[in-house]
């Protein structure tokens, strides 16, 4: 049974900025935003690797990762836990996955490869703001107004 549901895929598709958590050699956390995220298939999410030498090194040594995606207006999202692998530009698996990154076609020439995360577990992220009894529509309206005010 596939791990990624239609709603999870939609979140990744619509909110392509995801955060990748890896572990450095000294045991400290490394959190890196990635803007070239895509759903590869029913069990994998990936990103086009452009300038991520630390993330790549961490994955090569310790492939366990967590990806986070959040709809900042709805204040909901998903934590995806799994194993990551780097596939260099030109490798057979890179070529097989590249069509999933059609949205980023203008950046393909900058990709050094694709990092694919096989999702083993998905956990919801839900803001404590919902504990106050607010609806998703109310939270979306509130946070949209907040962000619009920042840019006035």
N, C-alpha and C positions, 0 to 999 in steps of 0.2 A: 504494500500500500504506500502510495507517495506521501512524503512528509509535507510538501508545500501545497497548501490549499489555494484556491482561486483568490481569496482575500489576501493571503500572504504575498502571492505573486503580484497582485495589483499594488500593494504597498511598495514593493521593491520597484516596480515599473514606474509608479507615479511619484515616488520620493526617492530618487536614485542616489541621494547622498546617504551613504551608510558608513558606519564606524566599525573598524576592524580592530579587535583586541587580540594582541599576541603577548608573548612573554619574552623579555630580553634574556640574554645569557646570565645576567646577574640576578635573575628572578624577579626583577621589577616589571611592572606592566608597561605595555606600549599600546597606545590608542591612536589610530590613524584614520582620518576621514578619507573616504574614497568616493569620487563623484562619477565613476564610470561603471556603476553596478548594473548587473543584468541577471535575470533568471535564465539559467542555462537549460534546465529541464526540471522534472518534478521533484528532484532531490538535491539540485545544485544551484548555488548562487555564486556569481563570480564578479571580478572586476578586471578591467584592462590595466595592467601594471605599467605606470609611466615613470614615476619617481619615488619608488618605495624600497630602497635598498635595505633599510632596517627591517621592514615588514617581511621582505623576501628572506632575509637571513634568519629571522625568527621562525618562519614557517619551515624552512629547510631543516632546522635543528629541532623544533618543537611544533608540529603541525596542528595541535589543538588550538582552535580559535573561537571567538564569538563575534558575530555580526549583529549590529543593532540598527534598526530602522524605526523612525518615529514620525508619525503625522503630527507636526508641531501644533496644528490647530485643533485636532481632535484629542490630542494628548494621549494617544494610544499607539502601540507599535508591537514589534516582535524582537525577541532575542533568539538568534539562531546559533546553536552550538554545533560544532563539527570539526572535521579535519580538512585542512587546506593543502593544495598542491599547486606549484608553479609550473606552467607549461610555456616554454620559450616560443617566441615568434618563429613560425616556420615548422614547428613540430606537428606531427600528425594530429594530436589531440587539440592543439591550438587551432589548427585549420578546421576541425570538426566543430569547435565551440564558437568560432568567430561570427557565424551568422546570428547568434544570439545577441551580439553587440552591434547590430546594424545601426541602432540609434546613435552610436558613437563613431560612425564611419569616418567622419572628418578627423578623428584622432587615431585611427588604426595605424597610421605610419609612425606614431609616437609610442605605440605599445611595445614594450620589451617582451611581453608575453601576457598570459591570462592566469590569474590566480582563481582556481575553482575550489569552492568550499562544499564538500558533501555534508549536507545538513543531517545531523543525527537526532537533534531535539530542537523543538521550537517552543518557546515560552512567551506568553503575552506580557506586554508592558502596558500598564494602565495607571494613569496619574491618580494620586490621592485626591485630586480636585473632584473626582466623581463621588468621593465619600461625603461630600457636602450635599448630595442629592441633585447635582446639576446634570442636565442631559448633554449628550454629545453636541447637539445643535447649539445649546447655550454656550458651551465651552468654545466651540468653533467661532461663534460670533464674538465672544469676549477676546479671544486671542488674535483673531483677525483685526479687530479694532485696535488692540495693543500694538501689533506690528505696523499697522498703517500709521498710527500716531508717531512711531519712531522715525518715519520717513517724511513727515510733513515739514 
